[in-house]
Amino acid sequence: MNSKQVYYTLDDKGRLSIPSFIRNTIGDSFTVTRGLTEPCLYIYSQTEWESLCNAVKKFKLNDENARNFERVFIGGSCPCNVDKQGRILLSQNLRAFAGLTKDVTILALTNRFEIWDTATYYDIFASYVMPEGGIEGLDF
C-alpha cells in the first residue's frame, strides 16, 4: 500500500467520498471501525478485517480486557459499500467517536487507512518528534 495523505469533506448527511486509490487498493466493500487509542476511524479491507476477527476469536472469554476490546473494536464496526458516486455513509456513532464534522484527513498506512478530523489530526501530530531511543523494532 502506498503511503498517502489526502483531504476531503463530509457532506451534510455524513457521507465521505472515498478516493480512487483506496478503492483500487481494497475494493468497494470494507469495514470501518473505531481507532484503538486515538479519536480516529480505521478502514480495513475485507481480507484484513477477517484476519483481525479470526485473531479476536482466539481471545480467552474470561479475560475482561479481551471482551471489552471485542465489544468496542469489533462490535463498534460498520461494513461499508461505496455508492455509485464513490461515497460511503459514516454512521453517527462513528462520526461522533472521531469528532468528524466537516474537514477530514485520510491517511494510507501499512495495513489500514485512517480517517481523522483534520483539526484534531494537526493538533495531535503537528509537533510529533520521534521518541528518544526510537521505536522498538524500527531500525533506520
C-alpha contacts under 8 A as a table, 3 or more apart, distances in Angstrom:
res1	aa1	res2	aa2	distance
1	M	25	T	7.22
1	M	108	A	7.27
1	M	109	L	7.15
1	M	110	T	6.22
1	M	111	N	7.46
2	N	108	A	6.72
2	N	109	L	7.49
2	N	110	T	7.94
3	S	107	L	7.25
3	S	108	A	4.84
3	S	109	L	5.51
3	S	110	T	7.40
4	K	107	L	5.73
4	K	108	A	4.99
4	K	109	L	7.52
5	Q	105	T	6.81
5	Q	106	I	5.68
5	Q	107	L	4.57
5	Q	108	A	6.42
6	V	105	T	5.72
6	V	106	I	5.30
6	V	107	L	6.66
7	Y	103	D	7.24
7	Y	104	V	5.80
7	Y	105	T	4.62
7	Y	106	I	6.26
7	Y	118	T	7.83
8	Y	16	L	7.45
8	Y	17	S	7.23
8	Y	103	D	6.05
8	Y	104	V	5.33
8	Y	105	T	6.36
8	Y	106	I	7.57
9	T	16	L	6.73
9	T	17	S	7.84
9	T	102	K	5.26
9	T	103	D	4.63
9	T	104	V	5.81
10	L	13	K	7.74
10	L	14	G	5.56
10	L	15	R	5.52
10	L	16	L	4.99
10	L	17	S	7.70
10	L	101	T	6.91
10	L	102	K	4.83
10	L	103	D	6.47
10	L	104	V	7.19
11	D	14	G	5.42
11	D	15	R	5.41
11	D	16	L	6.75
11	D	102	K	7.01
12	D	15	R	7.43
13	K	89	L	7.64
14	G	89	L	5.77
14	G	90	L	5.69
14	G	91	S	7.30
14	G	92	Q	7.51
14	G	95	R	7.72
15	R	87	R	6.08
15	R	88	I	5.39
15	R	89	L	4.29
15	R	90	L	6.03
16	L	87	R	5.19
16	L	88	I	5.44
16	L	89	L	6.45
16	L	90	L	7.25
17	S	85	Q	7.73
17	S	86	G	5.59
17	S	87	R	4.10
17	S	88	I	6.53
18	I	22	I	6.70
18	I	23	R	6.98
18	I	82	V	7.55
18	I	86	G	5.79
18	I	87	R	5.52
18	I	88	I	7.04
19	P	22	I	5.52
19	P	23	R	6.62
19	P	86	G	7.64
20	S	23	R	4.95
20	S	24	N	5.85
21	F	24	N	5.08
21	F	25	T	6.15
22	I	25	T	5.04
22	I	26	I	6.08
22	I	27	G	7.35
23	R	26	I	5.40
23	R	27	G	4.52
23	R	28	D	5.62
24	N	27	G	5.75
26	I	29	S	7.56
26	I	30	F	7.15
26	I	44	Y	7.90
26	I	45	S	5.12
26	I	46	Q	7.65
27	G	30	F	7.28
27	G	45	S	7.53
28	D	81	N	5.61
28	D	82	V	5.11
29	S	45	S	7.46
29	S	46	Q	7.07
29	S	79	P	7.25
29	S	80	C	5.65
29	S	81	N	4.53
29	S	82	V	6.54
30	F	43	I	6.88
30	F	44	Y	5.87
30	F	45	S	4.87
30	F	46	Q	5.19
30	F	79	P	5.87
30	F	80	C	5.47
30	F	81	N	6.74
31	T	43	I	5.69
31	T	44	Y	5.30
31	T	45	S	6.53
31	T	46	Q	6.66
31	T	49	W	6.88
31	T	77	S	6.66
31	T	78	C	5.64
31	T	79	P	4.37
31	T	80	C	5.73
32	V	41	L	6.58
32	V	42	Y	5.55
32	V	43	I	4.54
32	V	44	Y	6.47
32	V	77	S	5.58
32	V	78	C	5.26
32	V	79	P	6.29
32	V	80	C	6.90
33	T	41	L	5.59
33	T	42	Y	5.32
33	T	43	I	6.67
33	T	73	F	6.27
33	T	74	I	7.30
33	T	76	G	6.09
33	T	77	S	4.12
33	T	78	C	6.26
33	T	94	L	7.28
34	R	39	P	7.68
34	R	40	C	6.37
34	R	41	L	4.66
34	R	42	Y	6.04
34	R	72	V	7.52
34	R	73	F	6.11
34	R	76	G	6.80
34	R	77	S	6.89
34	R	94	L	6.75
34	R	97	F	7.23
34	R	98	A	7.55
35	G	38	E	5.63
35	G	39	P	6.21
35	G	40	C	5.00
35	G	41	L	4.87
35	G	42	Y	5.64
35	G	73	F	7.86
35	G	114	E	8.00
36	L	73	F	7.40
39	P	97	F	6.35
39	P	98	A	4.44
39	P	99	G	6.97
39	P	116	W	7.34
40	C	97	F	7.39
40	C	98	A	4.54
40	C	99	G	7.80
40	C	114	E	6.59
40	C	115	I	5.65
40	C	116	W	4.91
40	C	117	D	7.38
41	L	94	L	7.30
41	L	98	A	6.34
41	L	114	E	5.49
41	L	115	I	5.01
41	L	116	W	6.74
42	Y	112	R	6.41
42	Y	113	F	5.69
42	Y	114	E	4.63
42	Y	115	I	6.46
43	I	112	R	5.59
43	I	113	F	4.94
43	I	114	E	6.13
43	I	115	I	7.76
44	Y	47	T	7.93
44	Y	48	E	5.88
44	Y	49	W	5.61
44	Y	111	N	7.37
44	Y	112	R	5.18
44	Y	113	F	6.83
45	S	48	E	5.21
45	S	49	W	6.01
45	S	112	R	7.49
46	Q	49	W	5.03
46	Q	50	E	6.06
47	T	50	E	5.26
47	T	51	S	6.32
48	E	51	S	5.07
48	E	52	L	6.31
48	E	111	N	7.45
49	W	52	L	5.06
49	W	53	C	6.16
50	E	53	C	5.04
50	E	54	N	6.09
51	S	54	N	5.13
51	S	55	A	6.33
52	L	55	A	5.09
52	L	56	V	6.29
53	C	56	V	5.00
53	C	57	K	6.26
53	C	74	I	7.45
54	N	57	K	5.12
54	N	58	K	6.98
55	A	58	K	5.51
55	A	59	F	7.35
56	V	59	F	5.39
56	V	66	A	7.99
56	V	70	E	6.98
59	F	63	D	7.61
59	F	66	A	6.18
60	K	63	D	5.58
60	K	66	A	7.06
61	L	64	E	7.42
61	L	66	A	7.23
61	L	67	R	6.52
62	N	67	R	7.98
63	D	66	A	5.30
63	D	67	R	6.41
64	E	67	R	5.10
64	E	68	N	6.14
65	N	68	N	5.10
65	N	69	F	6.02
66	A	69	F	5.06
66	A	70	E	6.20
67	R	70	E	5.15
67	R	71	R	6.20
68	N	71	R	5.01
68	N	72	V	6.21
69	F	72	V	5.33
69	F	73	F	5.71
69	F	74	I	7.61
70	E	73	F	5.36
70	E	74	I	5.06
70	E	75	G	6.34
71	R	74	I	5.85
71	R	75	G	4.63
71	R	76	G	6.72
72	V	75	G	5.46
72	V	76	G	5.11
72	V	77	S	7.96
73	F	76	G	5.49
73	F	77	S	6.35
74	I	77	S	5.34
76	G	94	L	7.92
78	C	91	S	7.86
80	C	88	I	6.36
80	C	89	L	7.50
81	N	88	I	6.29
82	V	85	Q	7.70
82	V	86	G	5.36
82	V	87	R	5.17
82	V	88	I	5.09
83	D	86	G	5.27
83	D	87	R	5.36
83	D	88	I	6.42
84	K	87	R	7.43
90	L	94	L	6.49
90	L	95	R	6.42
91	S	94	L	5.36
91	S	95	R	6.24
92	Q	95	R	5.06
92	Q	96	A	5.98
93	N	96	A	5.20
93	N	97	F	6.18
94	L	97	F	5.10
94	L	98	A	6.35
95	R	98	A	5.39
95	R	99	G	5.83
95	R	100	L	4.92
95	R	101	T	7.28
96	A	99	G	4.91
96	A	100	L	6.37
97	F	100	L	7.86
98	A	116	W	6.70
98	A	117	D	6.88
99	G	117	D	6.22
100	L	103	D	7.43
100	L	104	V	6.94
100	L	116	W	7.06
100	L	117	D	5.03
101	T	117	D	7.22
102	K	117	D	7.61
103	D	117	D	6.10
103	D	118	T	5.66
103	D	119	A	7.85
104	V	115	I	6.58
104	V	116	W	5.42
104	V	117	D	4.54
104	V	118	T	4.72
105	T	114	E	7.99
105	T	115	I	5.80
105	T	116	W	5.12
105	T	117	D	6.22
105	T	118	T	5.13
105	T	121	Y	7.56
106	I	113	F	6.81
106	I	114	E	5.55
106	I	115	I	4.65
106	I	116	W	6.41
107	L	113	F	5.42
107	L	114	E	5.07
107	L	115	I	6.62
108	A	112	R	6.56
108	A	113	F	4.60
108	A	114	E	6.73
109	L	112	R	5.48
109	L	113	F	5.62
109	L	114	E	7.54
116	W	120	T	7.04
116	W	121	Y	5.96
117	D	120	T	5.33
117	D	121	Y	6.12
118	T	121	Y	5.10
118	T	122	Y	6.34
119	A	122	Y	5.31
119	A	123	D	6.09
120	T	123	D	5.02
120	T	124	I	6.19
121	Y	124	I	5.39
121	Y	125	F	6.02
121	Y	126	A	7.80
122	Y	125	F	5.21
122	Y	126	A	4.94
123	D	126	A	5.95
124	I	127	S	7.44
124	I	128	Y	7.64
125	F	128	Y	4.95
130	M	134	G	6.21
130	M	135	I	7.86
131	P	134	G	5.27
131	P	135	I	7.04
134	G	138	L	7.19
135	I	138	L	5.46
